[in-house]
Amino acid sequence: MPETTEKYDLLVVGAGAAGCTAALKAARSGLKTLLAERAPGPGVHVQPKLDITQDENIKKIIKETGVKTRGRSNKSMWLSRSHSLQLTSRIHDLFILRGKHPDSYESQLSQKALDAGCELSFNTSLGVVQISRDGFESAVLISEDGSRRMVKPEFVIAADGISSHVLSSCFPHLQEKRQTEFVGAGAMLENATTIHGGVTHVFFDSKLLPGGYFYLCRFKKNNAVAAAALPVHKLGAHSVEHYFKQFTQSHPILRQLFKKATLINYFAGGSHAARLDKHYHKNILLTGDAGRLLDPLLGYGVNHAIHSGYWAAAAIAEASAEEEAAGLYERKLASDLLPGMREGARARKALDSMTNNDFDSIIRFLNHVSSKADLEKFLEDPISHPIPLLESLSRHPTTLLLLRHLYKVF
Ligand SMILES: Cc1cc2nc3c(=O)[nH]c(=O)nc-3n(C[C@H](O)[C@H](O)[C@H](O)COP(=O)(O)OP(=O)(O)OC[C@H]3O[C@@H](n4cnc5c(N)ncnc54)[C@H](O)[C@@H]3O)c2cc1C
């Protein structure tokens, strides 16, 4: 056991999207903060990839942190087997680079957190944790060289991803109701000149990607990202890499892209969305994937990770007592994130049940609406557009719910 105990206002465990955002916000709010990360450097835990997220609510945080993103776009193309729809939306896609690149989200934010006075400790895992009736008491942090230090923080933000050690060691009685488990595989490419820049392509195909989707976009000069995501309950005997390859070989846009472009790297991984009965225990707050805060329809989690990391740190900085911080944080999740997750879970049931005929008919229907009315206004406020509303309800009872959820993301 280490002989001395170091005191902190806040220990953040995990330097991913949630942890770096939390550490920066906390350090800038004057909290004595330690950010402990198991990997040897920022972003090393994840293969280089581009995450797409909607900028609707997040742009304020992005502006405040000063982080540079890889651009944004408000054009998308939705494709079924036989039809396509072009959509220009008021909601932009924001492209966020992940991984160990010096411009990745984690690299930029951890440097900013350091500049703001946060202590960073890489190659550091959370070891034995001491819990009492009052919550988190202390923990031993173990470095790769075997050295140990004992820390005693006032608060802990768990940002250690889907296999969260904080969740498993500090929340033994937490109720977790799994919503959707996802796997994804994709590729980063350069010289992607065969596709238009700034258009997010989203493909739906119930045979080639059951319950899933494929996205493709070109960002910054000629770089591109292409990825497939599927819910695990639809995988069958194959791996997600199999579905990814199969799709890239069967669709003409992708066949051409992969023939001409240069591969930078492949990436793959998984996560799951779940409903927790709460996202805190006394002085410990769960954020990002550690809090299962992902969209149950698409598996998108970056937006949720950035928001929850920011709100957790803001609640700790603002509150005068620990219960107050936890309450502030949980209320923010309940008002701004959890309703969207519930909607995503209902939309997931709709996507699971759709066939290629359904997708074709939906895209035809959306083209039909956009020839008569403003499609975006209809999706935002269907009640004011009774004719397309009735038409959509008569197709598939949950079509509209699914479309409205997709529209906010793509
Ligand atoms: C293939 C794939 C594609 C995806 N695409 C998108 C997308 O396009 N858009 C989108 O919004 N989302 C996407 N996601 C989901 C998104 O990547 C995650 O939701 C997001 O990264 C969660 O961020 P986080 O900070 O909570 O966790 P993570 O990014 O997983 O960070 C957790 C950190 O904690 C560290 N850690 C773990 N255990 C410990 C420990 N015991 N001690 C110290 N440190 C520890 C890890 O090393 C890591 O650095 C995708 C996911 C996958 C797998």
The ligand as an ORCA input file, in Angstrom:
! r2SCAN-3c Opt
* xyz 0 1
  C     -16.651      1.090    -34.775
  C     -17.340      2.197    -34.031
  C     -17.794      3.312    -34.733
  C     -18.446      4.339    -34.047
  N     -18.890      5.414    -34.750
  C     -19.515      6.415    -34.099
  C     -19.979      7.566    -34.807
  O     -19.802      7.706    -36.028
  N     -20.621      8.537    -34.102
  C     -20.816      8.445    -32.750
  O     -21.401      9.365    -32.151
  N     -20.389      7.362    -32.055
  C     -19.745      6.355    -32.684
  N     -19.295      5.281    -31.969
  C     -19.485      5.255    -30.493
  C     -18.456      6.169    -29.816
  O     -17.164      5.897    -30.317
  C     -18.486      5.991    -28.280
  O     -19.814      6.107    -27.838
  C     -17.608      7.037    -27.583
  O     -16.265      6.851    -27.953
  C     -17.729      6.939    -26.073
  O     -16.793      7.805    -25.458
  P     -16.330      7.566    -23.952
  O     -15.421      8.682    -23.619
  O     -17.510      7.319    -23.090
  O     -15.550      6.171    -23.964
  P     -14.191      5.774    -24.693
  O     -13.944      6.602    -25.896
  O     -14.254      4.294    -24.851
  O     -13.051      6.149    -23.618
  C     -12.865      5.391    -22.438
  C     -11.433      5.635    -21.949
  O     -11.257      5.023    -20.680
  C     -10.009      4.336    -20.636
  N     -10.094      3.302    -19.588
  C     -10.838      2.152    -19.618
  N     -10.695      1.499    -18.453
  C      -9.854      2.217    -17.676
  C      -9.318      2.048    -16.353
  N      -9.640      0.982    -15.589
  N      -8.464      2.995    -15.855
  C      -8.149      4.093    -16.620
  N      -8.624      4.292    -17.881
  C      -9.468      3.384    -18.402
  C      -9.862      3.802    -22.058
  O      -8.508      3.480    -22.358
  C     -10.372      5.001    -22.860
  O      -9.367      5.947    -23.117
  C     -18.643      4.248    -32.640
  C     -18.166      3.134    -31.926
  C     -17.521      2.115    -32.617
  C     -17.019      0.944    -31.833
*
